[in-house]
Amino acid sequence: MSKENYFAPDLIVDQVNAQVLEPLKKPSKLFYVMIALFISFILFGAYCLYTQIFEGLGVAGMNNPIAWGIYLTNFVFWVGIAHSGTLISAILFLFRSRWRTSVNRIAEAMTVFAVTMAGLFPLIHLGRIWFAYWLLPYPNARHLWVNFRSPLNWDVFAVVTYMTVSTLFFIVGMMPDMAVLRDRFKGIRSKIYGVFAMGWRGTHRQWHHYETAYLLFAALATPLVISVHSIVSWDFAMSSLPGWHSTIFAPYFVSGAIFSGCAMVITILYPLRKFFHLEDLITEKHFTRISQMMLLTSLIVTYSYLTEFFIAWYGHNIFEQESFYNRAFGYYGIYFFMMFVFNSILPLGIFFKKIRTNIKVLFVISILVNVGMWLERFVIIITSLSRDYDPYAWGIYKPTYIEWGIFLGSVGGFLLLFFSFAKFAPVVAISEVKGQIHHDKTGGDHE
C-alpha cells in the first residue's frame, strides 16, 4: 500500500537545505517593518504595565466581585495556544504521523513562546510583581511556606513544569539542524549555533542517543497536554461559583486548548509559508490535516457547550440556571453568541473538501477561531463572577485601555520572539524532512 506524499512531487533531498536555509540570509525591508511594529506593541504594553505598577490595579477595570479580568483570560488563552506544539510534536511523533515533520518545529517554537507569554499574566495580575517569588517554595528565615491549596500556586508549578519540558524537547529536537548551521556559517554566528549543536557530529552513536532522548521527551511531554490545562481548569472548577463548579471543565479545557492551538498553527503557518517561500515543504495537505484536527476538537468543544446548558437545566439548580441564562442573554450575551458562531458553527465548513483544501479560507477561519476561543475564556470568567449567589454583589466589568494595552504587548512579544527565531533557526526540521523524503524515494518504511 503506497503512502501519501506530503511534499512537492519533484522535491529531492539535496533541495531541502537550500529551501530551509534561504530565510536565514539577510532580512528584507519588510521583515524590519514587521519587527518595528511588534516592538511598538511591546513598548505600548510596557507603558501600560508601568502605569499600573505606579498607580495601582485601580487603573484596570477589575472590581468587586470581578477580581479576575482579562489578565486571567489572557493567561488561559496563551496556555491553550501552547498545547498544539506538544500535541503535534510529541503525541503525533509517538503515533508516527508522517505529516508532522514539516510543521513540528513551528509548533514547538510556538509552544515555548506562548508559555512565556502565559507566565507573565499571573504575575501582572498580582499587581506587585516584585513579590512574585512568594509563590515559590524556598527556605526562608521566617519559616513561611506557600499555600498549596491556592489555584494561583498550582498555575505556577504547571507553567514552570510545562515550560521546562517543552524547552528541553525543543532544544533537543534542533541539535542536528544546529550542526548544519554551525558548519554552514562563520564567525560569531557559527559559535552560537555550535553551542546549541552540543558537539553534534552525526555519528551512529549520537543518532542512537538522540532518537532515544527525543522519544523519552515525547513520552514525558504527552501527559502534560492533559495535566497542565486540567490544572488551569481546576482554577475555576474548585471554586463554588455557579457556572464554574463542574466536573466537565478538565476535558472541556483540554479539548479547547488543542482547538485554539491548531487554529494558531494555521494562523502562523500561512504567512510564514508565503513569506519564506516554503510551498514545497509545507503543502496544502499539511493544512488539511491540521484543519481536520481543528474540526474534531471543535466538535468536542461544542458538545461541552451544550452539555453545560443541559446539566444546568436537568439539575434544577436555580443558581446554575440563572448563571447560564445570564451567559447567553445577559449583558455579555453578544460575546457568547460570537463565541458559539466562531467556535462551533464556522469550523463545520471543514467537512467540505473545497473549504479544507482552500488555504486562504482556512487562514480566515483560524483567525476567527482564535478570537472565539479568547471570547470563550472571557465569557466563562466574567459571567460567573459578575453574577454569583448574592445579588447585592453583582456588577459589570469593562476592560480599560491599560488591560488591552498589556494584552497587545503580549501579542507583540509572542510575534517578535517567533519571527526572530524564524530568522535565526530553520522553521522546518531539516533532518526529519530529509529522512522522510529518502524513505519515500527508496521505498523504505518510515512509520
C-alpha positions in Angstrom: 0.0 0.0 0.0 1.5 3.3 -1.1 2.0 6.1 1.4 0.8 9.6 0.9 3.4 12.1 -0.1 3.1 15.4 1.8 5.8 17.3 -0.1 6.0 18.6 -3.6 6.3 15.6 -6.0 9.6 16.8 -7.6 11.3 17.7 -4.2 14.6 15.9 -3.7 16.8 15.6 -0.6 19.5 18.0 -2.0 17.0 20.8 -2.3 15.9 20.8 1.4 18.9 22.6 2.8 18.7 25.4 0.2 15.0 26.0 0.8 15.1 25.8 4.5 18.2 27.9 5.0 17.3 30.6 2.4 15.2 32.6 5.0 18.2 32.8 7.3 20.1 35.1 5.0 20.0 38.9 5.2 16.5 40.1 6.2 14.4 42.1 3.8 12.9 45.6 4.5 9.5 44.1 5.1 11.0 42.0 7.9 12.4 45.1 9.6 9.0 46.8 9.3 7.3 43.8 11.0 9.8 43.8 13.8 9.3 47.5 14.3 5.6 47.0 14.5 5.9 44.2 17.1 8.3 46.3 19.2 5.8 49.2 19.1 3.2 46.8 20.6 5.6 45.8 23.3 6.5 49.4 24.2 2.9 50.3 24.5 2.2 47.3 26.6 5.3 48.2 28.8 3.9 51.7 29.2 0.5 50.3 30.3 2.2 48.0 32.8 4.4 50.8 34.1 1.2 52.9 34.7 -0.4 50.0 36.5 2.6 49.4 38.8 3.0 53.0 39.8 -0.7 53.9 40.0 -2.1 50.6 41.3 -4.5 48.0 40.0 -7.2 50.6 40.2 -6.4 51.7 36.6 -7.7 48.3 35.5 -11.4 47.7 35.1 -11.5 44.9 37.7 -13.7 45.5 40.7 -15.6 43.7 43.4 -16.8 41.0 42.7 -15.0 40.7 39.3 -11.4 40.4 40.6 -10.4 38.2 37.6 -10.4 40.3 34.4 -8.8 39.8 31.1 -5.4 39.1 32.7 -6.6 35.6 33.6 -8.4 35.4 30.3 -5.1 36.0 28.5 -3.3 33.5 30.8 -5.7 30.7 29.9 -5.7 31.8 26.2 -1.9 31.6 25.9 -1.6 28.3 27.8 -4.2 26.9 25.4 -2.2 28.2 22.3 0.9 26.3 23.6 -0.9 22.9 23.7 -0.7 22.4 19.9 3.1 22.2 20.0 3.1 19.3 22.4 0.3 17.6 20.5 1.9 17.9 17.1 5.5 17.3 18.2 5.0 14.7 20.9 1.8 12.8 20.5 1.9 12.7 16.7 5.5 11.6 16.9 4.6 8.7 19.1 1.9 7.7 16.7 4.3 8.1 13.8 2.2 10.6 11.9 4.1 11.4 8.7 2.7 14.9 8.1 4.0 16.4 11.3 7.6 16.6 10.0 7.1 19.9 8.2 5.2 21.7 11.0 6.5 20.3 14.2 9.4 22.8 14.6 6.9 25.7 14.1 4.5 24.2 16.7 7.4 23.6 19.2 8.6 27.2 18.9 5.0 28.4 19.3 4.7 26.3 22.5 7.8 27.8 24.1 6.9 31.4 23.2 3.2 31.1 24.1 4.0 29.6 27.5 6.4 32.5 28.1 3.6 35.0 27.4 1.2 33.0 29.6 3.6 33.0 32.5 3.6 36.8 32.6 -0.1 37.3 33.3 -0.4 35.7 36.8 2.5 38.0 37.8 0.8 41.0 36.2 -2.5 40.1 37.9 -0.7 40.2 41.3 -0.1 43.9 40.9 3.0 43.9 43.0 5.2 41.8 40.6 8.3 42.2 42.8 6.6 39.9 45.4 6.1 37.1 42.9 8.8 35.0 44.5 6.5 34.4 47.4 4.7 31.9 45.2 7.8 29.6 45.1 8.6 27.2 48.0 12.0 28.1 49.3 13.8 28.1 52.7 13.4 31.4 54.5 14.2 32.9 57.9 10.5 33.2 58.9 9.7 29.6 58.0 6.9 30.7 55.7 5.6 28.2 53.1 3.4 28.6 50.1 -0.3 27.8 50.2 -0.6 24.7 48.0 -4.4 24.9 48.2 -4.3 28.1 46.2 -5.1 27.7 42.4 -2.6 30.5 41.7 0.2 28.3 43.1 -1.0 25.4 41.0 -0.6 27.6 37.9 3.0 28.4 38.9 4.0 24.8 39.1 2.0 23.8 36.0 3.6 26.6 33.8 7.1 26.1 35.1 6.9 22.3 34.5 5.4 22.7 31.1 7.9 25.4 30.0 10.9 23.3 31.3 9.8 20.1 29.4 8.8 21.9 26.3 12.0 23.9 26.1 14.2 20.8 26.6 12.1 19.0 24.0 12.5 21.9 21.6 16.3 22.3 22.1 17.0 18.6 21.8 15.0 18.4 18.5 17.1 21.2 17.0 20.5 19.7 17.6 21.1 18.1 14.2 19.9 21.2 12.4 22.1 23.5 14.6 25.1 21.4 13.5 24.2 22.0 9.8 24.1 25.8 10.5 27.3 25.7 12.5 29.1 24.2 9.5 27.4 26.5 7.0 28.0 29.9 8.7 31.2 31.5 10.0 32.2 33.8 12.8 30.2 34.5 15.9 27.0 33.1 14.3 28.8 29.7 13.9 29.8 29.7 17.5 26.3 30.4 18.7 25.0 27.6 16.5 27.8 25.4 17.9 26.5 25.9 21.5 23.1 24.6 20.5 24.5 21.8 18.4 26.2 20.5 21.6 29.1 18.8 19.8 26.9 17.1 17.2 28.8 15.2 14.6 26.2 12.9 13.2 27.8 9.6 14.3 25.8 6.5 14.7 26.2 6.6 18.5 24.9 10.2 18.6 21.9 9.4 16.4 21.1 6.5 18.7 21.2 8.6 21.8 19.4 11.5 20.1 16.4 9.3 19.0 16.2 7.7 22.5 16.2 11.1 24.2 13.7 12.5 21.7 11.4 9.6 22.3 11.7 9.9 26.1 10.9 13.6 26.0 7.9 13.0 23.7 6.6 10.4 26.2 7.2 12.8 29.1 5.6 15.7 27.3 2.5 13.8 26.3 0.8 13.7 29.8 1.4 17.4 30.0 -1.2 18.0 27.3 -3.8 16.7 29.7 -2.4 17.6 33.1 -1.4 21.3 32.5 -4.7 22.5 31.2 -6.6 20.3 33.6 -4.9 22.2 36.4 -5.8 25.5 34.7 -9.4 24.4 34.6 -9.4 23.5 38.3 -8.6 27.2 39.0 -12.3 27.6 38.2 -13.9 24.1 38.9 -12.5 24.0 42.5 -14.5 27.2 43.4 -18.1 27.2 44.4 -19.3 29.8 41.9 -22.2 28.9 39.6 -21.1 28.1 36.1 -17.6 27.1 37.3 -18.1 24.2 39.8 -18.3 21.5 37.2 -16.5 18.1 36.6 -16.6 18.7 32.8 -14.1 21.5 33.0 -10.9 19.4 32.7 -11.7 17.6 29.4 -13.6 20.8 28.2 -10.5 23.0 28.7 -8.1 20.4 27.3 -10.0 20.0 24.0 -10.5 23.8 23.8 -6.7 24.3 24.3 -5.9 21.9 21.4 -8.6 23.5 19.3 -7.2 27.0 19.8 -3.6 25.7 19.4 -4.4 24.1 16.0 -6.0 27.4 14.9 -2.9 29.3 15.9 -0.7 26.9 14.0 -2.6 27.6 10.8 -2.6 31.4 11.5 1.2 31.4 11.9 1.8 28.8 9.2 0.1 30.6 6.3 2.1 33.9 6.4 5.3 32.1 7.3 4.9 29.8 4.3 4.3 32.7 1.9 7.0 35.0 3.5 9.8 32.3 3.4 8.7 30.5 0.2 8.2 27.1 1.8 5.5 25.9 -0.5 7.3 22.7 -1.5 7.8 21.7 2.1 4.6 22.9 3.7 1.8 21.9 1.3 -1.9 22.0 1.1 -2.0 18.6 2.7 -0.5 19.8 5.9 -3.1 22.5 6.2 -5.8 19.9 5.5 -4.5 17.6 8.3 -4.4 20.4 10.9 -7.8 21.6 9.9 -9.2 18.1 10.4 -7.8 18.1 14.0 -9.3 21.6 14.4 -12.7 20.2 13.3 -12.5 17.2 15.7 -11.7 19.4 18.7 -14.4 21.9 17.6 -17.0 19.2 17.8 -15.8 18.2 21.3 -15.9 21.9 22.5 -19.4 22.3 21.0 -20.5 19.1 22.9 -19.1 20.7 26.1 -21.0 23.9 25.5 -24.3 22.0 25.1 -23.6 19.7 28.0 -23.1 22.7 30.3 -26.5 24.1 29.5 -28.2 20.7 29.6 -26.8 19.9 33.1 -27.8 23.3 34.4 -31.4 22.6 33.1 -31.5 19.0 34.2 -30.0 19.7 37.7 -32.8 22.1 38.7 -30.3 24.3 40.4 -31.7 27.8 40.1 -28.3 29.4 40.6 -26.8 27.4 37.7 -29.8 28.1 35.5 -29.6 31.8 36.2 -25.8 31.8 35.5 -26.2 30.1 32.1 -29.2 32.2 31.2 -27.2 35.3 32.0 -24.3 34.0 30.0 -26.4 33.7 26.8 -28.9 36.6 27.3 -27.3 38.9 29.8 -25.0 41.9 29.4 -22.3 39.7 27.8 -24.7 37.7 25.6 -23.3 39.1 22.4 -19.9 37.7 23.2 -21.4 34.3 23.9 -23.1 34.1 20.6 -19.9 35.4 18.8 -18.0 32.6 20.6 -20.5 30.0 19.6 -20.6 31.0 15.9 -16.7 31.2 15.6 -16.0 28.0 17.6 -19.0 25.8 16.7 -20.7 26.9 13.5 -17.8 28.2 11.4 -15.5 25.1 11.7 -18.3 22.9 10.4 -17.3 24.1 6.9 -14.2 22.0 7.2 -16.4 19.0 6.5 -16.5 20.2 2.9 -13.4 19.4 0.8 -13.5 22.7 -1.1 -13.0 24.5 2.2 -10.5 22.3 3.9 -8.3 22.4 0.8 -8.5 26.1 0.4 -5.6 27.5 2.5 -6.9 31.1 2.4 -10.3 30.2 3.7 -8.7 28.1 6.5 -6.5 31.0 7.4 -9.6 33.2 7.9 -11.4 30.5 9.8 -8.3 30.1 12.1 -8.2 33.8 12.9 -11.9 33.8 13.8 -11.4 30.7 15.9 -8.6 32.4 17.8 -11.0 35.3 18.5 -13.7 32.9 19.5 -11.5 31.0 21.9 -10.4 34.2 23.6 -14.1 35.2 23.9 -14.8 31.7 25.4 -12.3 32.3 28.3 -13.7 35.8 28.7 -17.3 34.6 28.9 -16.6 31.8 31.3 -14.6 34.0 33.7 -16.6 37.2 33.6 -20.2 36.0 33.5 -19.8 33.8 36.6 -18.0 36.5 38.6 -20.5 39.2 37.6 -23.5 37.3 38.9 -22.7 35.0 41.8 -25.1 33.9 44.7 -25.6 37.4 46.2 -27.4 39.9 44.0 -26.0 42.7 46.2 -22.6 42.0 44.8 -23.5 41.8 41.1 -21.5 44.1 38.9 -20.3 44.8 35.3 -16.7 44.6 34.1 -15.3 46.7 31.3 -11.6 46.3 30.5 -9.7 49.6 30.3 -7.0 50.6 27.8 -4.4 49.5 30.3 -5.6 45.9 30.2 -5.9 45.9 26.4 -2.5 47.5 26.0 -0.8 44.8 28.1 -2.6 42.2 26.1 -1.4 43.9 22.8 2.1 43.9 24.3 1.9 40.1 24.9 0.8 39.6 21.2 3.8 41.8 20.1 6.1 39.8 22.3 4.9 36.5 21.0 5.2 37.5 17.4 8.6 39.2 17.9 10.0 36.0 19.5 8.6 33.8 16.8 9.7 35.8 13.8 13.1 36.5 15.3 13.5 32.7 15.8 12.5 32.2 12.2 15.4 34.3 11.1 17.8 32.6 13.4 17.0 28.9 13.1 15.2 26.7 10.4 11.5 26.6 10.9 11.3 23.2 9.3 13.2 20.2 10.8 15.8 19.5 8.1 16.9 16.1 9.4 13.3 14.8 9.7 12.2 16.1 6.3 15.3 14.6 4.6 14.7 11.3 6.3 11.1 11.1 5.2 11.9 12.1 1.6 14.7 9.5 1.5 12.4 6.7 2.7 9.6 7.8 0.3 12.1 7.8 -2.7 13.7 4.4 -1.7 10.5 2.7 -0.6 11.7 2.4 3.0 9.3 2.2 5.9 9.3 5.5 7.7 6.5 4.7 10.2 
